[in-house]
Amino acid sequence: MQRWLYMLGGLLVWAVHFVGVYAIASIGDVVSNADALTWRLIGLTFSAVCAMFALGLLVQALRRADDGTDTIDLANTLARLGALVALISVIWQSLPTVVGY
């Protein structure tokens, strides 16, 4: 189970980010206005936390692949690709919040 979490960790971060940003925007739209500064800052903070987590997973996967102790190259490749996709996706999905819709 731990190896599956290692390989799919980046994609899980991306899924959590997608659901979280959607929930923040929905709650912000119900409470006041989704493009209000407060809700944009909450969304950007959440996106920054998710981006840092994805970056941490990417660094961990790159270091683990370089130390030579783990012989399963497929797991390292999937972990690197998943974390990279998550990092790019989190940044891409937070651009409308930065621009202001």
N, C-alpha and C positions, 0 to 999 in steps of 0.2 A: 504494500500500500504506500509506503514511503517513496518508493521509486516512481510510482504513478503521480504522486503529488509533486515530486521533483520535475518530472517531465511536463506536467500540465499546469504548473504553478503560474506561469505567465498568462496562460489563457484564462485561468481562474481569476486573476487580478483584472483582466480585461472585462470579464463577465460581471464581476462585482462593481467595477467602475461604471459600466453601461447601466446597470440597474440602479446604482446609487445616484448617478447624475439625472437619470430619468425621474427618480423619486424626488430629488431635490427640486427639479424644475416643476414637477406636478404640485408639490406642496407649496412652492413659492407662487404658483399661479392661482392656487385656491386661496391662500392667505392674503396676498396682495397682488403682486405682478411679478412674473417670472424674470423680467429683465431689470428688476430693482437692484440697486447696488448691493444690498445685503445678501440677497440670494445668489447673485453672481459671485460674490466673494466666498460664500459657503461652497458653491460649486467649484470654484478655482482652488480652494484649499483642499477639498476632497480629491480633486484631480491631481494636485501636487503630491499628496500623500500616496495615491495610487501609482503615479509616475516614479516616485522615489522607491516604492516597493518593487516595481517592475525592473528598475535599474539595479536594485540590489540583487534581485534574482538573476539578472543577466551577468552581473559581475561574479556572482557565486558560480554560475554555470561555466563562465570562461576560466575562472581559476581552477575549478574542479577538472576541467578538461586538460589543463596544462600541467597539473601535478603528476600525471601518469599513474596514479594509484587506482583509478577506476578504469576497468577494461571495457565497459559497455559504451561504445562510441555512439550508438543510436540514442541512448538516453541523454547523453550530453548534447547531441545535435538537436534533439527535440526540445530540450530545456532552453538552449540558446535561441532557437528560432521562436519558440513560444514567448519568451521574455522580450525578444526584440519586437515581435508583432504587437505584444501588449504595450510596450513603451511607445511605439509609433501610433498605435490606435488611441491611447489615452491622450497623447498630445493632439492628435487630429480631432478627437471628439471634444476637446476643451477649447479649440480655436473659436467656435461661435460665442462662447462665453467671454473670451478675451475681446473679440470684435464688438460684441454687444448685439448679436442677432441681426 
